[in-house]
């Protein structure tokens, strides 16, 4: 798939709307998934080198099209400043003339941060009128948010009808990595799929079952697969023992999983294998992580909860590639259409 890339755009001195994903978990007023904010850095630096005036736009939580202070991006403004190492000016909407005025007076290393785009009902409905208003203050749109590129929404696809639109560096890298684990991987290849919602994970389990040597399934989806008596080939390995009420994989399963991981050349991991938020049910997930870190494999990890596991264990920089996408990663690998990427063809 050929897409329009930021490197091909005439950017000098342009006003640019940069779609990022700052939808991070917040604990005690601090952003937990700083990695997702940092993912925008390369593209932002490139735009500022080209003397662009940049505004960042993101969603945050599920405010359901209404203004709700609990979901304001204002609360992570300082984290964004610190992680991006830029002077960030927050504006409490996405479509006012104030944005245009503020863009005019931005100086070197200064950027705007717009309010949560999901405060507008037109965002998730992909309303053309809202998308046009969103584009009004800008000359170019850059999508650098792989993790929302499976959504057909105003700030992802709608806006591309009104502005010349290009893929940022992070989005390009994500696509490259997804293609690698889909079509250009070394064997033995192992996928580890955990977490919840069997209906969303089943297509990706089936994909890996066809292509990879082993698919190790844990977490709530393993329980659901067993309860529903879903049939798989011998490549798909479900837990044979558990801790407590199936809240973590048991020691026998853990040993079997680790043995398979040890010989892998490619590993893809999406979702914890137990209720990792509680320490006593994080044992299986931590054992899996340890085995992955000790392996010689090329490792790709994705999914919000899996990132949390990596952050808790200071392991983010020990993984070959960490994807910002959870649902987007699953959709891409399952072969579902990615509207945000298609819009950049």
Secondary structure as UniProt FT lines:
FT   HELIX           6..8
FT   TURN            12..13
FT   STRAND          15..19
FT   STRAND          26..27
FT   TURN            28..29
FT   STRAND          30..31
FT   HELIX           34..38
FT   TURN            39..40
FT   HELIX           41..49
FT   TURN            50..51
FT   STRAND          53..57
FT   TURN            64..65
FT   HELIX           69..71
FT   HELIX           73..76
FT   HELIX           77..84
FT   STRAND          87..91
FT   HELIX           97..104
FT   TURN            108..109
FT   STRAND          110..114
FT   HELIX           117..119
FT   HELIX           121..124
FT   TURN            125..126
FT   HELIX           128..135
FT   TURN            136..137
FT   STRAND          140..143
FT   HELIX           146..148
FT   TURN            149..150
FT   TURN            154..157
FT   HELIX           158..161
FT   STRAND          164..167
FT   HELIX           169..183
FT   STRAND          189..193
FT   HELIX           198..211
FT   STRAND          214..217
FT   HELIX           219..227
FT   TURN            228..229
FT   TURN            234..235
FT   STRAND          236..238
FT   STRAND          242..243
FT   TURN            244..247
FT   STRAND          248..249
FT   HELIX           251..262
FT   STRAND          266..270
FT   TURN            276..277
FT   HELIX           279..281
FT   HELIX           283..294
FT   STRAND          298..302
FT   HELIX           304..312
FT   TURN            313..314
FT   HELIX           316..318
FT   STRAND          321..322
FT   HELIX           327..334
FT   HELIX           339..342
FT   TURN            343..344
//
